Amino acid sequence: MKPFLIIPLLFICNNIHAQKTITSDILSKLEQSINHDGASRALGNAIQSNAINKIALNSNNQNANDTWFSLEVTNSGISDQASSGRCWLFTGLNVLRQRAMKNLGINKFMFSHIYLFFYDQLEKSNLFLQSIIDCRNMPLDSQQVQWLFSNPISDGGTYTGVADLVSKYGLVPKEIMPETYVSNNTSEFNSHLKRKLREIAITLREMSDRGSSLSELESYKTEQLKVIYHMLSLAYGEPIKEFTWAPKDDKGKYLNSPKKYTPIEFYHEVCSPDEDLNNDYVMLMNDPSRPYNQVYEIDMDRHTYEGHNWLYINLDINDLYPIAISSLQDSVPMYFSCDVGKQLNRTNGLLDLNNYDYNSLLGTTFGMSKKQRIQTHDSGSTHAMTLVAVNLDENGRPLKWKVENSWGANSGYSGYLIMTHEWFCEYMFRVVVNKKYCPSNIISLLSQQPIRLPAWDPMFMMEE
């Protein structure tokens, strides 16, 4: 009986194995599926010798950009984040810059990005180390501890970071604390900062294992923050504590006598002093992979230990974009983020679903929905910019949108990007608006208990 039983089992196992691997028979069928005619060889030669985007560019979609917008916030001066991941900071300060120029009565002005970035990196260092202390009793291989060690610090961020940092540390003009080489090229220094933070963190865990008290751990953390502060000072310079400044007109003439400020005093004077950057604003998300009309909060996704986690309302795109239009109708720009690399023509700054014909070039189709792209990690928010314009048709429906970018004045369309409304619907993810532009039924959603999502949720691992 045994041989009778063994032979069929071996046959079944081999059969199953054959279906799971690429056998010689399957490989032969794959090879025979290739068309070896002249056109196919020419196409293969072209793809093998050129950048995909260069030969997939849709020549029928290369007319000059239509740059007319029925609603546009006027602006002057394009910022440049250079080789850094600080788009969130540049975008947040670009929004505040509009308000400052209006209040100061000037046409040109920039806040210092490096001033706030110094404190961002210091605060994130403390957040990481204190979180390591808070998680000291969790196993080293737990998901939360592993996530912390994988992400001790970065130069990326969100609007909530801008709001918390500005409220705590204020602002200074760009000329008071200008950029350094390191702030424009953050990756190398950031790698050393990460290594030092991990060293301090593993020491904290070892101290805890040896029985050190909470107060001893936090005292050691504070001592080590002196090392971090010193490193940041060498790379970015020490933050300005007090300065003298006055606005100038377009010809460089002072409009009034220079005045002495602290960064907090300056922020309150040049921006609206009564506005709460956190409580007066709301982040709206379009994420079709999750239920709409729900409030979500991302755990441990903040810039300061005592600060605000990333909280947002998830809305259908048709409920979201009218709110953005309302803000632009009032000449108020917005913090905006999207998956900027999808169908971007960097030469003319156009974001259009028809910019590139990958289907024809590669002989297949790419048909995932926005929901499916999110679920499969194919798409997510990668870059923040300032939403400044929309063009509406005669019925008030949007045709195209315009954002102020932070890649310098020579990128895209004179430093801006223009997106069709179709692209906007497919690849925009969030916008931050003043609550006064939201309908009451949207604001009422904030009374919900937020659904808490972990920091390692894939939707938020792609953030700029």
HELIX and SHEET records of a PDB file:
HELIX    1   1 LYS A    2  LYS A   20  1                                  19    
HELIX    2   2 SER A   24  GLN A   32  1                                   9    
HELIX    3   3 GLY A   38  SER A   49  1                                  12    
HELIX    4   4 ILE A   52  ALA A   56  1                                   5    
HELIX    5   5 SER A   59  ASN A   61  5                                   3    
HELIX    6   6 CYS A   87  LEU A  104  1                                  18    
HELIX    7   7 HIS A  113  ASP A  134  1                                  22    
HELIX    8   8 GLN A  143  SER A  150  1                                   8    
HELIX    9   9 TYR A  159  TYR A  169  1                                  11    
HELIX   10  10 LYS A  174  ILE A  176  5                                   3    
HELIX   11  11 TYR A  181  ASN A  184  1                                   4    
HELIX   12  12 SER A  187  ASP A  209  1                                  23    
HELIX   13  13 LEU A  214  TYR A  236  1                                  23    
HELIX   14  14 PRO A  263  VAL A  270  1                                   8    
HELIX   15  15 ILE A  317  GLN A  329  1                                  13    
HELIX   16  16 TYR A  358  LEU A  362  1                                   5    
HELIX   17  17 LYS A  370  GLN A  375  1                                   6    
HELIX   18  18 HIS A  421  TYR A  427  1                                   7    
HELIX   19  19 LYS A  435  TYR A  437  5                                   3    
HELIX   20  20 SER A  440  ILE A  443  1                                   4    
HELIX   21  21 SER A  444  SER A  447  5                                   4    
HELIX   22  22 PRO A  458  PHE A  460  5                                   3    
SHEET    1   A 8 LEU A  71  GLU A  72  0                                        
SHEET    2   A 8 HIS A 383  LEU A 392 -1                                        
SHEET    3   A 8 MET A 334  CYS A 338 -1                                        
SHEET    4   A 8 MET A 428  ASN A 434 -1                                        
SHEET    5   A 8 TYR A 281  MET A 285 -1                                        
SHEET    6   A 8 TRP A 310  ASN A 314  1                                        
SHEET    7   A 8 GLN A 294  ILE A 298 -1                                        
SHEET    8   A 8 ILE A 451  LEU A 453  1                                        
SHEET    1   B 6 LEU A  71  GLU A  72  0                                        
SHEET    2   B 6 HIS A 383  LEU A 392 -1                                        
SHEET    3   B 6 PRO A 398  GLU A 404 -1                                        
SHEET    4   B 6 TYR A 416  THR A 420 -1                                        
SHEET    5   B 6 LEU A 350  LEU A 351  1                                        
SHEET    6   B 6 LEU A 344  ASN A 345 -1                                        
SHEET    1   C 2 PHE A 243  TRP A 245  0                                        
SHEET    2   C 2 LYS A 259  TYR A 261 -1                                        
END                                                                             
